Amino acid sequence: MIKKNTMVKFSAQFEKIISKILLGFAMAILSYQVLALIWNTVGAFATRFKEVGLDYAPEYGRNVAIMFFNVLLMIEIMQTIKIFAHDHITKVRVILIVGLIAVSRKILEMGGEHSDPMGELAIAALILSLSIGFHLVSKYASEKIEKEHQETNK
């Protein structure tokens, strides 16, 4: 019995250490990505303004949007790590949001020149399944919260 208790304590400490290392690494990556986003945004605007002024050109915005989604993904991943490290639970909604952001980023990366119909169908099916999953999880969570609220008000 003593060995089991010691192993549980060691495992909990090990998880905390790994979570802190992952969070530190994620913060370093996030800092770099934010700096790169700012640098590339300013560079894209400067280049675009020199070439044709303020006319709209989506090719300059695509790279900035992809980098923006990278920052959002890293923030959501950090949130998932913090939630898991603190509560030892995995929030399905957060993971579904990360999946939706990742798919959105992939769509931006593909751009208009991608013409593989099966690939586009697969991405559409992925978006649909993630969206339905998010809707179902959100509906279940809101029903559970409403039920708990009604029970406490009785």
C-alpha angles and dihedrals in degrees: 000000000000092000091053093050091047091049092050091051091047091048092050092050091047091052091051092051093048091047091052091049091049092048091049091049091047091050090052092050091045092051090051092047093050091050091047090048092053092045094048093044092053090044093049092049092047093049093045093047091051093050104045111346121237099342114132117257118173094198090073094048097049096072091046091049091050091051090047090054089049089057091048091049092051091049091052092047090051089050090052092051092049093049092048094046093049104038102016090231133116115228107218093198092057091050091049090050090051089051092050092049091048092051091048089052090050091052090053091049092052093053123177098309094072109100106165103128094198091052091049090048090050092051091047090052090048092051091047094049094046091048093049090047091050091048093050094046091047092048092050092047094048092048090050092049092048091049092050090047092052092049093052092049094054 
